[in-house]
Amino acid sequence: MGGQASHGAGDPAGARVGRKFGAIRARTQEFEALARFLRDRVREADLTIGDLEAATGLKKSAISERLAGLKLDDEAFVDAVVVACTGTPALMPRRERMRRDGRRLLGIARTRSTAVLDLTGQPERVRNVAMVAQELALTAQAKLLDLHEQLDRKNGEVAALARVQQESQLALRDADALTSVLSTWVVVLADEVDRLSRDRELAMTARPPDLAGLGRADAELARTIAQHGRTAAELARAEHDRRLATALLAETLTRTRRLRDEVRQLRTAAQLPPDAGAMGGAAEGGTVFPDGTATAHAFGDDIDRALDRAETIGREIADRLHHALTALDEGAQTLPLSADSATDFADNGVTSTDTADNAPREDVLWWDMLAHVPTDAFVWAEETATALVGERDAHASDFARLVRERPVREILLLADRMRERQWEEGAARLRVSLTLALPLEELTALILALLEADSLLRRNEQGAQLLRAALAQRPVDDVLALHDALSRMDDPPQVVRDALAAIAQRPYADVVALARKHIEGPTVRRDRSALLTAVVRKWPPERVVDLVMELVDIDDGAIVWQVFFALPTSPARQTELLVRLWAALPSHEYFHEMLPVTYPRDGGVRPLAATIAALHVEWPPLLDRAADELRREVMPLIIRQTPVGDLDHLSKRLSERGLSPERIFAPYADLLVPDFVVPLADD
């Protein structure tokens, strides 16, 4: 063994050259643990024994003796080593926590005295067991220290969020009051403008004209109009600040709730009792606002002075919001927050300290609320957009790298900045890169949030853009999951229905796989035909028939029912698809059940005429018999459901198309009233 230290007692192979650590010679396991803790700090900081001389005021031999576990009952030495080992910018944030950990280990060593096992002369098996036990103890100690480190960090985050929450509550309170007062003044000043306008008109009609009075009326009217405009502008700003404060408070409450759960788990893992003080909760009774905060109700009757005061309060609100935004910038959410209604929250405020019950929901996207607030993310997006627009090459720009390296919220913000610089092509390509890179769950949440967002930035169109890219390029299973998520929307907007057409662009094999999984899925999935609707209405009829014939044996021909629910709206395309299906399918039971539901078509006489005309065109020989049989099924349905008056109009429409109503309706004379039947003319 030739002087080689046992595992964990000497220097690692990669340590910096200097005076190396010898074996730990502590008399108790507790002081041994403290010595290991200090050695780990020295190694982590890449220091030598000589580097510690100035910090501790001790000679190298004394430092080595203490780091070996002897004469280590010295709090000043422990603190000095920790301070020396956390002097770099990377380690400085951990100084106080490390100091607490060192003092805690020293306190344990002072109160406990677990003897170090002397294994000299013991059999190798005993030594091995003891070494394993020691390793397990060291591992447990390291895990415990890591838990304490995470707990300190989380508690710090909760405390910071509590400060942001108070700023947001103050801003929301003042914005509420300011909005209330300014709303009243807008109405009052609008009425005053009307009154002064009427007085001015009366003054103009006076004979002789009162020029001096007219001049005073003009001045007063101009002043009141200016006051009304200024008040309206302040009201708009106050309402925006109110919404932003609501979103900020929603963000802090949601993140605080998540952090509270993490803190509880860490305290449980560290076997610590619950500590309400570490949770960052507000005091009972709601938020206590600091004294001296001006309210918006102390304006008095002087309008100009009131508006000056409103501007002052508006600036105070803006400062609070800016501080809160800066604090939240790194972790702000991109999506709407999953909690209660933000509108209800803004009207009612926080009613208890339980964030799980009071976290509001904002129906617009987080970054829409931020607008042009100069957060770090906004500054990055501005600078990056300027550089990308300067290149203006949507294909050469490394969008994939940006998507990998930056958070989703920053990519969306960057796309907004590019679009504002009139480079929509680049913004669209950036969003497509984001679509292909995001995990499915995150992408689904983002698309749904964008589609449902109420925003001046037309977020629903951006969501449809992401959806089209995902449906056209993501794996088949992802497409099906997206389809299922969209099918749960109560009333999908038109942009969603339009975007679903992207499925029809996929290769035939992909669509077959999608349709197969779709049909074999749960009942709730089979009842939704958006996926097949996109394919049936975009593909040529003969290709749709190929798809049906490939899947017709699954689930009692469920694909046929889906196709009937998804028939094209064009009478010509619909009829061609039905004729081809009639010719290809061995059984026509589907038609007997579905055709009575399909006909007559809604929309009046014109689409009915188009359908009848399509049924009576000249079909290729292979389809002629199928078309004739389908006519015999469809025509009685149309005749029975169409009033006689409409049949007369229908005959005129057919004549305009160059068809003979007499020949078309003759085979169904027994279904018609006698007055309607027109005898066939001789050939």
Secondary structure, DSSP 8 states (H G I E B T S, - for coil): -TT---TTTS--TT--SSS-------SBHHHHHHHHHHHHHHHHHT--TGGGHHHHT--HHHHHHHHTTSS---HHHHHHHHHHHT-STTTGGGHHHHHHHHHHHHHHHHH---B----TT--HHHHHHHHHHHHHHHHHHHHHHHHHHHHHHHHHHHHHHHHHHHHHHHHHHHHHHHHHHHHHHHHHHHHHHHHHHHHHHHHHH-SS--HHHHHHHHHHHHHHHHHHHHHHHHHHHHHHHHHHHHHHHHHHHHHHHHHHHHHHHHHHHTT----GGGGT---TTS----TT---TT---S-HHHHHHHHHHHHHHHHHHHHHHHHHHGGG--SS--SSEEHHHHHHH---SS-HHHH-EE-SS-HHHHHTT---HHHHHHHHHHHHHHHH--TTTS-HHHHHHHS-HHHHHHHHHHHHHTT-HHHHHHHHHHHHHHS-HHHHHHHHHHHHH---TT-HHHHHHHHHHHHHHHS-HHHHHHHHHHHHT-SS--HHHHHHGGGGGGS-HHHHHHHHHHHHHS-HHHHT--HHHHHHHHHS-HHHHHHHHHHHTTTTTTHHHHHHHHT--SSHHHHHHHHHHHHHH-S--HHHHHHHHHH-S-SS-HHHHHHHHHHHTS---HHHHHHHHHHHHHHHHHHHHHS-HHHHHHHHHHHHHTT--HHHHHGGGGGGS-GGG-------
